[in-house]
């Protein structure tokens, strides 16, 4: 009973939509393609081969800028040792509290140093330094953030791969109109623990047709580009068909070059739809319902996507390093490997590497990371994830024959809103209702 009451009070809304959603959300008029990013609307110019198309938020009609002289800087990845670290499927874990006192924590990351940055849903980012939570937030944009719905708010952040040199980081939030904003900020020139709130530059604002399925993940890939996960926009069953619609940014993972144009972003030359004026050039992968959390394996560069399901199935999708863009993961034709409306639906998209049914309190997958730390080598090479509602933790382990072994590790009392890595690859998770950061250990 305690868990049910707590869940009712603090549910972040990452779970699959139930029929109640339809009674509280009034379907709006669908935005036209030309108004999907505003203000101002962004217009793309077809780019020459091997030249990114410049997209400027300050001058949307500007011609493409000159080809950049420097390619994006790849993120650092640890080099394999001469003696490979043994990898075996994990069978159990323990949870060690690290810091508490957070209010609705939804994300954790690092800035290339020993500090941990914790994103709170209402609009603040706090720092854990030397085991203590600093009294002043790193950034407070509460006045800009709309978080009235359980799936809205300040949802994640990502530090530029060259943050130590340029001091830039990016945030993903819903504004007071309920629209999605991806914005760039700068750290203060005088205090490394304080961001400059006046440095904001919105890369784009995306109108949301409903209050749910807002996605929320930002992450820099090994190629130095910024990846952003956007949900299908809601409501139940993807009524606007956004998951399979390449003329909208909804229901997709975007891939953006944020170094090419200082006033906005550019389209990487090898994005899959750059030469198709009928498709959004920003899209890297699509057919997703609500990719709340995704991550890159810092050793192999493989991409893991945890896509929140509808009523019956939760799924983990996977793209190996080097896979071309344009992958379709099947929503809203299928939920996991299952036809959404009929058993006679045609096959659609790449199947997940793992799915699990609702039951025993499960309702919403929270994706994690492949452990690549050095502190607990028993965890090495395992991908960890959990279910927000049930608090159950699992691992996924790749076998030599290409299959994946899924192991239930722990049935916890926590509402697992997110996982996070520190600079060394050690793994953490956030207990949403409790407001505590835990480290995952053997």
C-alpha positions as CSV (number, residue, x, y, z in Angstrom):
1,X,0.0,0.0,0.0
2,X,2.9,2.4,0.8
3,X,4.3,1.9,-2.7
4,X,1.0,2.4,-4.4
5,X,0.3,5.7,-2.6
6,X,3.8,7.0,-3.3
7,X,3.5,6.0,-6.9
8,X,0.2,7.9,-7.2
9,X,1.8,11.0,-5.8
10,X,5.1,11.1,-7.6
11,X,4.6,9.2,-10.9
12,X,6.7,11.0,-13.4
13,X,4.5,9.7,-16.3
14,X,7.1,7.7,-18.1
15,X,4.7,4.8,-18.1
16,X,2.7,3.7,-21.1
17,X,-0.5,5.7,-21.6
18,X,-3.6,4.3,-20.2
19,X,-7.2,5.2,-21.3
20,X,-7.2,8.0,-18.7
21,X,-5.0,10.0,-20.9
22,X,-7.8,10.4,-23.4
23,X,-10.1,11.9,-20.8
24,X,-7.7,14.6,-19.7
25,X,-6.2,15.7,-23.0
26,X,-8.1,17.6,-25.7
27,X,-6.7,16.7,-29.1
28,X,-5.5,19.9,-30.8
29,X,-5.2,20.6,-34.5
30,X,-2.1,18.9,-35.8
31,X,0.7,21.3,-36.7
32,X,1.7,21.6,-40.3
33,X,5.1,20.5,-41.4
34,X,6.3,24.0,-42.0
35,X,5.4,25.0,-38.5
36,X,7.1,22.1,-36.7
37,X,10.1,24.2,-35.6
38,X,9.3,27.7,-34.5
39,X,10.1,30.5,-34.0
40,X,11.4,31.1,-36.6
41,X,10.5,28.2,-38.9
42,X,13.7,26.5,-40.2
43,X,14.0,26.0,-43.9
44,X,16.6,23.6,-45.3
45,X,18.6,24.1,-48.4
46,X,19.6,21.0,-50.3
47,X,23.3,20.6,-49.6
48,X,26.1,19.6,-52.0
49,X,27.6,16.1,-51.3
50,X,29.8,15.9,-48.2
51,X,28.8,19.4,-47.1
52,X,26.6,19.9,-44.1
53,X,23.5,22.0,-44.7
54,X,23.6,25.0,-42.4
55,X,20.4,25.6,-40.4
56,X,20.4,28.9,-38.5
57,X,17.9,29.9,-35.9
58,X,18.9,33.5,-36.3
59,X,18.5,33.7,-40.1
60,X,16.4,30.7,-41.4
61,X,16.6,31.8,-45.0
62,X,20.4,32.0,-45.1
63,X,22.3,30.0,-47.7
64,X,24.5,27.1,-46.5
65,X,27.7,28.2,-44.8
66,X,31.1,27.2,-46.1
67,X,32.2,23.6,-45.5
68,X,33.7,23.4,-42.0
69,X,37.4,22.8,-41.9
70,X,37.3,20.6,-38.8
71,X,35.1,17.5,-38.4
72,X,33.3,17.1,-35.1
73,X,35.5,15.9,-32.3
74,X,34.8,12.3,-31.3
75,X,34.1,11.7,-27.7
76,X,36.9,9.9,-25.8
77,X,36.5,6.2,-25.4
78,X,38.8,3.9,-23.4
79,X,41.2,1.8,-25.4
80,X,41.1,-1.9,-25.0
81,X,43.9,-3.3,-22.8
82,X,46.3,-6.0,-24.0
83,X,44.5,-8.4,-21.7
84,X,40.7,-8.1,-22.4
85,X,38.5,-7.7,-19.3
86,X,36.5,-10.9,-18.8
87,X,32.8,-10.4,-19.5
88,X,30.1,-12.6,-18.0
89,X,26.4,-12.3,-17.5
90,X,25.6,-10.6,-14.2
91,X,23.2,-12.4,-11.8
92,X,22.8,-10.0,-9.0
93,X,23.5,-6.4,-8.0
94,X,23.4,-4.2,-4.9
95,X,22.5,-0.5,-4.5
96,X,24.6,2.0,-2.5
97,X,23.1,5.4,-1.7
98,X,25.5,8.3,-2.7
99,X,23.5,11.5,-2.2
100,X,20.0,12.5,-1.4
101,X,17.7,15.6,-1.0
102,X,16.8,16.0,-4.7
103,X,13.4,16.9,-5.8
104,X,12.1,14.8,-8.7
105,X,15.5,13.8,-10.1
106,X,15.3,12.6,-13.7
107,X,18.9,12.5,-15.1
108,X,22.5,12.3,-14.0
109,X,25.7,12.9,-16.0
110,X,29.2,14.3,-15.7
111,X,31.2,17.1,-17.3
112,X,34.4,15.2,-17.9
113,X,35.5,15.5,-14.3
114,X,34.7,14.0,-10.9
115,X,31.5,16.0,-10.4
116,X,28.0,14.5,-10.9
117,X,25.3,16.7,-12.3
118,X,21.7,15.8,-11.3
119,X,18.8,17.2,-13.4
120,X,15.6,18.0,-11.4
121,X,12.3,17.9,-13.4
122,X,11.0,21.3,-12.2
123,X,13.9,23.1,-13.8
124,X,17.2,22.9,-11.8
125,X,20.5,21.2,-12.2
126,X,22.5,20.4,-9.0
127,X,26.1,19.2,-8.5
128,X,27.4,16.5,-6.3
129,X,31.0,17.3,-5.5
130,X,33.2,15.3,-3.1
131,X,30.2,13.4,-2.0
132,X,28.2,16.5,-1.0
133,X,25.3,18.3,-2.8
134,X,26.3,21.9,-3.4
135,X,23.8,24.4,-2.0
136,X,23.5,26.5,-5.1
137,X,22.2,24.9,-8.3
138,X,24.4,24.8,-11.4
139,X,21.5,26.1,-13.4
140,X,18.0,27.2,-12.4
141,X,15.5,27.7,-15.3
142,X,12.4,27.0,-13.3
143,X,10.6,30.1,-14.7
144,X,11.1,28.8,-18.3
145,X,10.1,25.2,-17.7
146,X,6.6,23.9,-17.8
147,X,6.2,20.7,-15.8
148,X,2.5,20.6,-15.0
149,X,2.1,17.2,-16.8
150,X,4.0,14.3,-15.4
151,X,6.0,13.8,-18.6
152,X,7.0,17.5,-19.0
153,X,9.8,19.5,-17.4
154,X,13.6,19.8,-17.6
155,X,14.3,16.2,-18.8
156,X,18.1,15.9,-19.5
157,X,21.3,17.7,-20.3
158,X,24.5,16.9,-22.3
159,X,28.0,18.5,-22.0
160,X,29.8,19.3,-25.2
161,X,32.7,16.9,-25.8
162,X,35.0,19.9,-25.7
163,X,33.3,21.4,-22.6
164,X,36.7,21.8,-20.9
165,X,37.6,24.3,-23.6
166,X,34.3,25.9,-24.7
167,X,32.1,25.6,-21.5
168,X,29.0,24.7,-23.6
169,X,26.2,22.4,-22.6
170,X,22.8,21.6,-23.8
171,X,19.4,21.1,-22.1
172,X,16.1,19.5,-23.2
173,X,12.9,20.8,-21.6
174,X,9.3,21.6,-22.2
175,X,8.4,25.3,-21.9
176,X,5.4,27.0,-20.4
177,X,3.5,26.3,-23.6
178,X,4.2,22.6,-23.4
179,X,6.6,22.8,-26.4
180,X,9.9,21.0,-26.5
181,X,13.0,23.2,-26.4
182,X,16.6,22.2,-27.0
183,X,18.9,25.0,-25.8
184,X,22.6,25.7,-25.5
185,X,24.1,27.3,-22.3
186,X,27.5,28.5,-21.2
187,X,29.2,28.0,-17.9
188,X,30.1,31.1,-16.0
189,X,33.4,32.6,-16.7
190,X,34.2,33.0,-13.0
191,X,32.7,30.0,-11.4
192,X,32.9,26.4,-12.8
193,X,29.9,25.4,-10.5
194,X,27.6,28.1,-11.9
195,X,26.1,28.3,-15.4
196,X,25.4,31.7,-17.0
197,X,21.6,31.8,-17.2
198,X,21.8,34.7,-19.7
199,X,23.8,32.6,-22.2
200,X,20.7,30.6,-23.5
201,X,20.4,30.0,-27.2
202,X,17.4,27.9,-28.3
203,X,18.4,25.6,-31.1
204,X,14.8,25.0,-31.8
205,X,11.3,24.9,-30.3
206,X,9.0,22.0,-31.3
207,X,5.3,22.3,-30.7
208,X,3.9,19.3,-29.0
209,X,0.4,18.1,-29.9
210,X,-0.3,16.5,-26.5
211,X,1.3,16.7,-23.0
212,X,2.7,13.2,-23.0
213,X,5.4,11.3,-24.9
214,X,7.9,14.1,-24.9
215,X,11.0,12.0,-25.1
216,X,13.7,13.8,-23.3
217,X,17.2,12.4,-23.9
218,X,20.2,14.3,-25.2
219,X,23.6,12.6,-25.7
220,X,26.7,13.2,-27.8
221,X,27.6,10.3,-29.9
222,X,31.1,8.9,-30.6
223,X,31.0,11.0,-33.9
224,X,30.8,14.2,-31.9
225,X,27.2,14.9,-33.1
226,X,24.3,15.7,-30.7
227,X,21.6,13.0,-30.6
228,X,18.1,13.9,-29.3
229,X,15.2,11.5,-28.6
230,X,11.7,12.8,-29.3
231,X,8.5,10.8,-28.5
232,X,5.6,10.5,-30.9
233,X,3.8,13.5,-29.3
234,X,1.0,11.3,-27.7
235,X,-1.8,10.5,-27.1
236,X,-2.8,6.8,-27.2
237,X,-2.0,4.7,-30.3
238,X,-0.1,7.6,-31.9
239,X,-3.3,9.1,-33.4
240,X,-1.4,11.5,-35.7
241,X,0.7,8.6,-37.1
242,X,4.0,10.4,-36.2
243,X,6.0,7.3,-35.6
244,X,6.0,6.4,-39.3
245,X,5.9,9.9,-40.6
246,X,9.3,11.2,-41.8
247,X,8.0,14.7,-42.4
248,X,7.8,15.3,-38.6
249,X,10.5,15.2,-36.0
250,X,8.3,13.4,-33.6
251,X,8.8,9.7,-32.9
252,X,12.5,9.9,-33.9
253,X,16.0,10.3,-32.8
254,X,17.6,13.3,-34.3
255,X,21.3,13.8,-35.2
256,X,22.6,17.4,-35.2
257,X,25.9,19.1,-35.9
258,X,26.0,21.9,-33.3
259,X,29.5,23.1,-34.1
260,X,29.0,24.0,-37.8
261,X,26.9,27.1,-37.2
262,X,27.4,29.1,-34.0
263,X,23.8,30.5,-34.2
264,X,22.0,27.2,-34.5
265,X,22.8,23.7,-35.9
266,X,23.5,22.0,-39.2
267,X,22.5,18.7,-40.7
268,X,25.4,16.2,-40.9
269,X,26.2,15.2,-44.4
270,X,25.6,11.5,-43.9
271,X,22.2,11.8,-42.2
272,X,19.9,9.4,-44.0
273,X,17.4,11.8,-45.5
274,X,19.5,14.9,-46.3
275,X,18.7,14.7,-50.0
276,X,14.9,14.2,-49.6
277,X,12.9,17.4,-49.3
278,X,9.8,15.5,-48.2
279,X,11.6,14.1,-45.1
280,X,13.1,15.9,-42.1
281,X,16.8,15.9,-42.6
282,X,17.5,15.9,-38.8
283,X,16.2,12.4,-38.4
284,X,18.7,9.6,-37.7
285,X,16.2,6.8,-36.7
286,X,12.4,6.7,-36.4
287,X,9.5,4.5,-35.6
288,X,9.8,5.2,-31.8
289,X,7.0,5.8,-29.3
290,X,8.8,7.4,-26.4
291,X,12.6,6.9,-26.3
292,X,12.9,8.3,-22.8
293,X,16.5,7.1,-22.3
294,X,19.1,5.9,-24.8
295,X,22.9,5.5,-24.5
296,X,26.1,4.7,-26.4
297,X,28.4,2.0,-25.2
298,X,31.6,4.0,-24.5
299,X,33.8,1.1,-25.6
300,X,32.0,-0.3,-28.7
301,X,29.9,2.8,-29.6
302,X,26.8,0.6,-30.0
303,X,23.5,2.5,-29.4
304,X,20.9,1.1,-27.0
305,X,17.4,2.6,-27.0
306,X,14.8,1.9,-24.4
307,X,11.4,2.7,-26.0
308,X,8.5,3.0,-23.6
309,X,5.6,0.8,-24.7
310,X,1.9,1.3,-24.9
311,X,-0.2,-1.1,-22.8
312,X,1.4,-4.5,-23.1
313,X,5.2,-4.5,-24.0
314,X,8.3,-2.6,-23.2
315,X,11.4,-2.9,-25.5
316,X,15.1,-2.4,-25.8
317,X,16.3,-1.6,-29.3
318,X,19.9,-1.8,-30.5
319,X,22.1,-0.4,-33.3
320,X,25.6,-1.6,-33.7
321,X,28.4,0.9,-34.2
322,X,28.7,1.8,-37.8
323,X,25.1,1.0,-38.7
324,X,23.8,3.5,-41.3
325,X,21.1,6.0,-40.4
326,X,17.5,5.5,-41.3
327,X,16.6,2.6,-39.0
328,X,12.8,2.1,-38.5
329,X,11.9,0.5,-35.1
330,X,8.3,-0.1,-36.1
331,X,6.0,2.1,-34.0
332,X,3.0,2.5,-34.4
333,X,2.6,-0.6,-36.5
334,X,4.1,-2.8,-33.8
335,X,4.6,-2.6,-30.1
336,X,7.8,-4.6,-29.5
337,X,7.4,-7.5,-31.9
338,X,3.6,-7.5,-31.6
339,X,1.1,-6.0,-34.0
340,X,-0.6,-3.1,-32.4
341,X,-4.1,-3.6,-33.7
342,X,-4.1,-6.9,-35.6
343,X,-2.2,-10.1,-35.9
344,X,-2.2,-9.6,-39.7
345,X,-0.1,-6.4,-39.7
346,X,2.8,-6.4,-42.1
347,X,6.3,-6.6,-40.6
348,X,7.6,-3.1,-39.7
349,X,11.1,-2.1,-38.6
350,X,13.9,-3.6,-36.7
351,X,12.8,-6.0,-33.9
352,X,14.0,-5.2,-30.4
353,X,16.8,-7.2,-28.8
354,X,14.6,-7.6,-25.8
355,X,11.0,-7.0,-24.7
356,X,9.1,-7.7,-21.6
357,X,5.4,-7.7,-20.8
358,X,3.5,-5.6,-18.4
359,X,2.7,-7.5,-15.2
360,X,3.8,-7.6,-11.6
361,X,3.6,-3.8,-11.6
362,X,5.7,-3.2,-14.7
363,X,4.7,-0.4,-17.0
364,X,7.5,1.7,-18.3
365,X,11.1,0.8,-19.3
366,X,14.0,3.0,-18.1
367,X,17.1,2.5,-20.2
368,X,20.6,2.5,-18.8
369,X,24.1,1.9,-19.9
370,X,26.6,-0.8,-20.6
371,X,29.0,-0.9,-17.6
372,X,32.5,0.0,-18.6
373,X,33.9,1.1,-15.3
374,X,36.9,-0.3,-13.5
375,X,35.7,-0.4,-10.0
376,X,33.5,-3.5,-10.3
377,X,34.7,-5.7,-13.1
378,X,32.1,-8.3,-12.4
379,X,29.6,-5.9,-14.0
380,X,31.7,-5.3,-17.1
381,X,30.0,-5.6,-20.5
382,X,26.5,-5.9,-19.2
383,X,23.7,-3.5,-20.2
384,X,21.5,-2.5,-17.2
385,X,17.9,-1.3,-17.3
386,X,14.9,-1.2,-15.1
387,X,11.2,-0.7,-15.0
388,X,10.0,2.6,-13.5
389,X,6.9,1.3,-11.9
390,X,7.9,-2.1,-10.6
391,X,11.4,-1.2,-9.6
392,X,12.8,-4.3,-11.1
393,X,16.4,-4.2,-12.5
394,X,17.6,-6.4,-15.3
395,X,20.8,-6.9,-17.3
396,X,21.2,-7.8,-21.0
397,X,24.4,-9.7,-22.0
398,X,25.4,-10.3,-25.6
399,X,26.3,-13.9,-26.4
400,X,28.8,-15.1,-29.0
401,X,26.0,-16.4,-31.3
402,X,24.3,-13.0,-31.5
403,X,21.6,-13.7,-29.0
404,X,21.0,-11.7,-25.7
405,X,20.7,-13.1,-22.2
406,X,18.3,-11.1,-20.0
407,X,18.6,-11.7,-16.3
408,X,16.3,-10.2,-13.6
409,X,18.7,-8.9,-10.9
410,X,16.7,-7.1,-8.2
411,X,13.2,-6.3,-7.2
412,X,13.5,-2.9,-5.5
413,X,11.1,-0.5,-3.9
414,X,12.3,2.4,-6.1
415,X,10.8,4.4,-9.0
416,X,13.7,4.3,-11.3
417,X,13.5,7.5,-13.4
418,X,17.0,7.3,-14.9
419,X,20.5,5.9,-15.0
420,X,23.7,7.8,-15.3
421,X,27.4,7.4,-15.7
422,X,30.3,9.2,-14.1
423,X,33.5,10.2,-15.9
424,X,35.1,6.8,-15.1
425,X,32.1,4.7,-16.4
426,X,30.7,3.9,-12.9
427,X,27.0,3.4,-13.0
428,X,24.2,5.1,-11.0
429,X,20.4,5.4,-10.9
430,X,18.0,7.9,-9.6
431,X,15.1,7.1,-7.2
432,X,12.5,9.6,-8.3
433,X,10.1,9.7,-5.3
434,X,12.9,9.3,-2.7
435,X,15.1,11.9,-4.3
436,X,18.3,9.8,-3.9
437,X,21.2,8.9,-6.1
438,X,22.4,5.3,-5.8
439,X,25.5,3.6,-7.2
440,X,25.1,0.1,-8.8
441,X,27.5,-2.4,-7.4
442,X,27.9,-6.3,-7.4
